[in-house]
Amino acid sequence: MASLQFWDYVVLVIILSVSSMIGIYYRLSGGKQKTTKEYLMADQSMSALPVSFSLMASFMSAVTLMGVSNESYHHGIMFCIINLAYVISTPIAAYLYLPVFYRMRTTSVYEYLERRFGHSTRLAASLAFSIQMILYMGIVLYAPALALEAVAGLNKFSAIVIIGLVCTFYSTIGGMKAVLITDVFQSLLMFAAIFSVIAVSAIKAGGMQAIWRAAVNTGRADIIEVSLDPTIRHTWWGLIVGGIITYMSLYCVNQTQIQRLLSVRSLKGAQAALWWNLPLLICLSFSTLFSGLAIYHYYRDCDPVKEGRISRGDQLMPLFALDTMGQYPGLCGLFVSGIFSASLSTVSSAVSSLAAVTVEDYIKPVYKMWFKRPMIETNTTLPSKFMAFIYGIVCVALAFGAGSLGGVLQASLTIFGVVGGPLLAIFTLGMFTVKANQRGVLLGLIIGLFFSFKIGFGGPKPPATTLPLSTESCRMITNETSLMTETLESQIDDSFLDTIIATSTMNTITDSSEKVEYFWLYRLSYLWLSVLGFIITFMTGYALSRLLEYFNLADNYQIYTDISRKIIDCDLFIPPLSQKLRTEVISEESDRLNWLIS
């Protein structure tokens, strides 16, 4: 069976060693991670460029490299429209949300919710975030395990353990600085992996034009779906509106991204990091989509899933590397390193952010309540490192169950949608309105999360339809590939055969019967999950806040800085509203002075 060669393993070992050495370097340099500010916030001394790479790497991960290429292979490049959402959302994140957090410069973004609403809202939001990120870590660690299983013949157990331990090691000992710098290194490897796939396919196809022509001829280049029907999987409206809410839930209020932005020296630098992140996101998105078309061109007459060589579309990219890159020493190892790096960057980011939230939102309050004094700065680093280590181990454990969630792209966006939309809503209620109060917001959050989880993980749901795939030339493959296929098939276990049988049965039922009916909410595109979660949480949270205030069952005392509740803490609101409130305060004070004088 074709597998990684000696030089491929050399490249892979070097990549993993470099990531580990970066962690060791930052453990032994500077302040040696002795304070929480240095360990979790990189001493708030980073420049914009490395942070921009880290923002991209944290969001895109191995889910992008494998999931988006699988998306364009099976469904076409319609997903590229989501990049318009990134363009629209970047200035909103940079100039409305980010200044609020930057004025506070806190380690946990959920401290804002305590200052704006109260301690209960902070705990509820941080708990929802923790669940979201723990689930997501399992997905992004599972994705490269697929790569090693298909390419190197290494089982998923070994792959998950290797990646998880390396990531946990450098994240735990090196802190945020190590995470940021390794993200830059790993981002370059992600691009290298994608471009290697495109380059090899273009060489074998005789040029980029042949790849694009095959995509056009099979409908994979179509991007004209503008229907308002929310049950259609991908439309312009779904991708733009759903993409905006998903992007904002990540870059406007998510602990992982805000923690990186707050490590930059100044607000302008943090805003610049967001703008530099935009072209990096778009470049990786388009190149990954095109890599899926490149892979389709190679397998256009013999789909590997239908043939039975692999069990799921997420394995297409590593299988392509196996079939085409073995003749180039070290290239297949570079590809696998890119997959590794994509996962490492995201998991390390999640580990760091979860450690920060746990220390700030749980350990410190409990310590203060127990010992009747706040925890001193020098005593918080060890708990932070311990929690980073624990979350790394939890990530490894959860990765083994990620295979049951379906395709990695849709699974990850579903997880972000069901939690991200409601969380974005409560931050938006706090920053954009003055009337929202804690009881109303908490009720809105509970209702929004219940609805989102019900729609996101409930069922049954209709299976996604794919563009045409062919197996007409599968019998014409070379002897070498035939031998490899037979070896692979001999290693397929009973669970895989059961999966194939179940999938075939489902497809047969779906194709042969048009009478299968699904509850209308379960037919909604996954892109609308975050939108509905946001709208329901925002509307119910605001309406219940006003209703409870009307009946004197809730108040908004947290937003005032004085006992008489006349001076509002303007720093809690977005810059335009903050400026308006300051102007009103100045105007009222001026009127009062004029009245006294007269």
N, C-alpha and C positions, 0 to 999 in steps of 0.2 A: 504493500500500500504506500502511495506517495505521502510524504510527511515532511516536516521540517528537517533540513539538513544541518550539518555541523555549523556552517557560517550563520544560518538563521538563528540557531540557539546562542551563538556568540553575540549577535546583535541584541537579542532579547535579554540576555543576562546583563549586557552593558547598560541597556535602557533602565532596567529595574535597579541596577546598582547606582546609576546616576541619581535617580529619584531618592534612594535611601541616603546617599552621601550628602545630598542637599539638606536633608533633615538633620544629619549629624553636624554639618557645618553650622547651621543656625542654632543648634543646641549649644555649641561651644564658642560661638562668637557673640559680639554685642553684649547685651545684658544677660545672655545665657537663659532667656525665657524665665526670669525670676519673678516677673510681675505679670498680672493679668493683662495689663495694657499692652505689654510686649508680646505675650503669648497669644492672646486672642485678637488683638487689634493691630499687630505689627508696629507698635509704638506710634501709630498714626503718622508715619513718616514715609509712606510709599509714594512713588510718582504715578502718573496717570497710565502710562503705557503697560506696565506689567499687570496692573489691576484690570485694564480693559481685556487683556488676554484671559485673565482669570475669570472675568464675568462671562465671557464666551464659553470657555471650557467647562465652567460649572453648569451652564444651561444645556449645552449641546451634547456632550458626553458620548458614550458608545451607543446610546439609543439613537443618536443622529446618524452615526456612521453606518449602522446596520439597519435601523428602522426606516430611515428616510430613503435609503437606496432600495430597500424592499418595497417601500411605498411607490416609487416611480416605476419599478419593475412590474408590479401587479396592477397599479391604478393610474399610472401616468404622472405628469409633472404638475398637475393642478395644485398640489400642495405648495408650489412656489409663491402663490398669491399671498401666503401668510407673511411674506417679507414686507408687504405694504403695511401690515399691522405693526411690524417692528419700527418702521419709519414714522408712523403716526404716533406711536406710544413713547418713543425716546424723549422728545421734548416735554411730554407730560411728566415723565419720571424725573427728568433733570431739573425742571424749573418749578414744579408744584410740590411733589412729595419729598424729594431729596433735601431741599433746604430745611424742612421741618425737623428731620432726623439729624441733620448736620448741626443745627443750633443746639441740640441736646447732647450729641456726641456720647451716647450711652452704648454699652456693650450689647445689651439686648434691646431690639426694637420694640419689644412688648412693654418696656418701661413707659413708652409713650402712652399706651393704653391705660396704664395705671394713673398717670398724671391727668389724662383727659377724662377717664370714666371712673376708674377705681380698680382695686386689687383683683376682684373677681373676674373682671373682663380680661385683665392681663393673664391670669392663670388659664382661663378658658381658651384664649387665643394661642398661647404658647403650647398648650397640650395638643390642640388641633394641628399646629405646625409640626410638632414632634412626631405625631402619627403619620403625617404626610411624608416627611423626609425619611423616616424609617422604612416605610413601604417603598419609596422611590429608590433608596439605596439598594434594596434587594433586586430591583429591576436592573439598575445600571451595572451591578456586579454580575448578574446572570448573563448579560449580553456578551461580554468577552469570553465567558465560559463556553458559550456556543462556538465562538471563533476557534478556541483551542480544541474543542471536541471535534470540529469538522476538519481543521487544518492539520493539527499536530498529532491527532490520535490520542490526546490526553483527555481523560474523562473530566466531566464537569466538576466533580468533587475536588480534584487536584487543582484545577484552574481557579475555582472560587477561593480556595484556601490560599494559594500563592498570591493572587491579586489582593485579597483582603488583608493578609498579614503585612505585605509590603506597604500598602496604603496606611494601615493602622500604625505601622512603625514610624514612618517619617512624619505623619500628622501629629502623633503623640509627642515625639521628642523635639520636633522642629517648630511647632506652632504655626501661626498664620504666615509668617515670613516664608517659611519653607513651603507652605501650601501655595502661596502666590508665585514664587519663583519656579517651582516644579510645574505649575499650571502653564507658564510661558513655554517651558521646554516641551511639555506634553502637547500643547496646542500645535506646535510646529510638527510634531510627529503625527498628529491627527491629519493635518493637511497633506503630509507626505504619504500617508496611507491612501487617502482618497485619490491624490494625483497619480500614484503608482497604478491604481486600478484603471483610471481613465487612460493613462499612457499605454499600458499593456494592451488594453482592449482596442485602442486606436491603431496600434501597430498591427494587430491581428486582423482588424477590420479593413485596413487600408486607408484610414483617415477618419477624422471626426464626422465628415459628411455622411459616410455610410451608417454610422451610429444614429445620427439624427434622422436620416431617411427611413430607417427601420422603425424609429419611434413615430414618425409622422404616418407611415403606412398602416400602423396598428392602432392609431388613435391615442398613443401615449403622449403626444405633444399638444393635445387639446387643452385649452384653458378658458373655454368660453361658457362654462356653466354659471349662469347668473340667476338661476331660479331662486325664488323666495321661499321655496319649500324647505323647512328645517329638517325634514327626514332624509334629504339627499346628503350623502356622506360629506362631500366637499363641494361647496359653491363659493362664489366670491364673497357673498354676505357672511356665510359661516366662517370662512377663513379669516376675513378681515375683522369682523366683530368678535368672534371667538378668540382670534389671535391677539387682539388688543387686550381683552380681559386677562388672558393667560399671561401675556408679556407683563402687564401691569402687576399682576399678582406675584410675579417673580422679581421684577426690577424696581417696583415701587415700594413694596412692603415686606418682601421675603427676607428673613434673617440672614440667609446665606449670601445674598447679593448686597444687602445694605451693610453688612459687616465688612465686606470688601471695600465698598465705597467710602466708609468711614475711616478706613486705614490710610486714605490719601491725605496729604498735608492740608489741603484747602478745599473749600466748596467748589471753586472754579476748576480745580484739578479733578475733583470727583465728577463734575459735570462733563469735563473733557474725556474722562475715562468712559462714561456712558456713550458719548458720541464716537469715540474710537472703537468701542465695542460693536457699534452698528454695522460698519462695513465688514468687520470680521464675521459677524453672524450671517450676513447676506452672502458673503463669499463662500463660507462653508456650506450654507444651505443649498445654493445653486450647484456647487461642485458635487455635493453628495447626491443630489437629485440626478445630475448628469451621469454620475457613476452607476446609478441604477439602470439608466438607459444603456450604458456601455455593457453592463452585465447582461441585460436582456438581449442585446445584439449577439453576444457570444452564445447564449442558450436559446435563441429565438426558435430553433427547430427541435429542441430537445429540453423541455423544462425539467430541471432536476427533481422537483417535488413530485410531479406527476410520474416521473420515471422511478422514483423511490430511492434515490441516492441520499436525499436529506429529508428530514421530517417536517420542516417548517421554513417559511420564506426568509426568516431572519438569519438563516445560515447561508444564504446565497452568496454574500460577499466573501466570507472565508472560503467557501467552496471554489469560487472563482479564483481566488489566490492560489489555492491548492492545484487547480487545473492548469494555470497559466504562468505562474511566477517561479516555479521550481527550477527552471533553466537559468535563472539569474541568481547567482550566489548572494545570499543575504537579503534579497528583496522580499521574499515571503516573511522572513523574520522582521523586516522593517514594517510590513503591513500589520503583522500580529502585534508588534510593539505599539503601533498607532491605536489599535483597538484597546490594548492594555491601558495606554496613556489616557484615552478618552474616559475610560471607567475610573482610573485612579484619580483624575482631576476632580471628577464629580463627587466621588465617595469621600475624598479627603475634605472637600468643601463642606459636605453635609456633616461629617464627623466634627469638624471644627465648630460649625454653627450650632449643632445640637449640644456640644459641650458648653458653649457660651450660654445658651438658653437655660440649660439645666443648672449651671452654677448661679447665674444671675436671678432666675425666676423661682428656683426651688431651694437650692442649698443655702444661699445667703439669707433669705427670709426665715428659713427654719433655724439657722444658726442664731440669728438675732432674737428670735422668739425664745429659744432655749437658753441662751447665755446672757440675754438682756443687753447685748452690745453688738455692734456691727462687726463683721469679719474684716480683719485688717488685710490690706492689699497683698502682703507677702505670704499670707496663708491661703490665698485662693488659687495659686498656680497648681499646686499638687492635686486638689480636687478637679481642676480643669483637665489636667493630663489624664487623671484616672478615668474621668467620664469619656474623654476622647477614645481611650483604649476600650472601654466597655462598649461604646457605640460601634466601634470597628468590629468587635466580636459579634454583636447583634446583627450587623450588616451581613456578615458571612453566613450566619444562621438563616436569615430571611431569604438570602439568595437562592437557597435550595427549593423554596416554594414558589419562586417567581415564574417558573415555566407554566404554571396553570393559569396565568393571567392573559394568555393570548399573545399577539404580536407586541413586541416591546415598545414600538412607537405609540400605538393607541393606548396601551396599558399605562404608560407613563403620563400621557396627556390626560387620561381619565383621572388618575390619582391627583394630578395638579388641579384639574378642573373642579372636582367635587369639594376640595378643601380650599383651594386658592381663591375661588370666587367669593365665598362667604367671608374669608379673612380680609380680602381687599375691600369688601363692603364696609366692615366695621371700622377699618382705618379711614376710609373715605368719609364715613359718617362723622368721625371725630375731627378730621381736618377741614371738611367742606361745609359743615353745619355747626351752628351754635346751640341748637335746641336738642340735639340727640343726647340722651342720658343713659346711665349704665343699665338700668333695668330693661329699658326698651331695646337697647342694643344687644344685651344678652339673650333676650327672648327671640329677637330677630336672628341672631347667630344660630341658636338651637334649631329654629324652624328651617333656616337655610341649609344647615348641615344635614338635617334629617332628609329634606327633599333631595339634596344633591346626592347623598349616599344611596337613597332609594332608587333614583334614576340611574346613577352611575354603575351600581353593582347589582341592581335588580334585573329580573329577566322573566322569561326568555327574550332574547333580542334577535332580530333578523341578521343572518350572516351577510358580510360585505361581499358584493359581487366584484369580480376581477375582470380585467381585459383578457381577450383570448390568449391562450397559451397552447403551444404545439409540442407533440412528441413524435412527429412523423419521421424524424431522422435519428431517433435514438438507437436504432439497430445498426446505424452506419458509423458509429464511433470507432475510434482506433483500438487496436488490441491492448495497448497500454491502459487506456481509460477503462476498457472492459474489465481488465484484471483488477484495477482499483475498485471499480464498482462492485464486483463480486466479493471482494474482501470487505468492503464497507457493509454490504448487505448481510454478510455472514455474522457481523457483529451487532446487528439490529436485534434488540431484545423484544420480549413479548409485549411489553408496554407500548413500544413504538408501533408494533403491528396492530395492537388494539386501537391506538390513536388513528392509524390510517383507515382501519375499518369503520371507526366511528365517524371520521370526517367524510369518507366516501358515502356512508349512509345518509348523513346530514345533507350533503350536496345532492344526492339522488332525490331525497324527499323535497328539497327546495326546488329543484329543477322540474320535477314531475308534477308538482301540485302548486297551483296558484291560490289555493283556498286557505293556506296557513295564515292566520291573523295574529297580530301582536298588539298589545296595548299601545296606544298612540304615543305615550311618553317614552316607551322603550324603543320606539322607532326613530327618535330624535338622533341627529348626528352627535357624536361625542364632543364636537367643537362647541355645542351650545350648552354643555353642562356648566361650564364656568360662568357663562352669561346668565343663565337662569339662577344659579346659586348667588351670583352678585345681586341681581335685580330683586330676588325674593328677600334676601337678607337686608338689603338697603331699604326697600320700601316698607317691609314689616317693622324693621328696627326704628325707622323714623316715625312711622305712623303710631306705633306703640309708645314711643317716647313722648310724643305730643299728647296722646290719650292719657297716659299715666300722669303726666304733668298737669293736665286739665283737672284730674280728680285728686290732685295733691298726693299721689302715690309715689312720686319720684321727683328728684330735683337735679340740678346741674352745678352743685356747689364746687366741684373740682376745678372748674375753669376760672374761678375767681382767686385773686391773690390777697384779698382783704376780707376781714370778717363781715363787713357790711355788704359784701357781694356787689360791688359797683365797678371794681377794676378787673377787667378780664385779662388772663394770661394770653396775650396775642401770639406768643411763640408756638402755641398749640395748633395753629391754623396755617393753611397754605398762604404764601406771600400776598396774593391779591386780597384775600379776606382779612389777613392780619393787618395789612395797610389800611383797609377800610375801618376796621375796629379801632386802630390807633387814631385815625382821623376823627372818628366819632367821640372818642375819649377826650381828645384835645379840644374839640368843638364844645362839648359839654362843660369842660373845665373853663373854657373861655367865656361861655355864657354865664356860668356861675360867678366868675370874677366880675364881669360887667354888671351883673345884677347887684353884687355887693357894693361896687363903686357907686352905682346910681342910687 
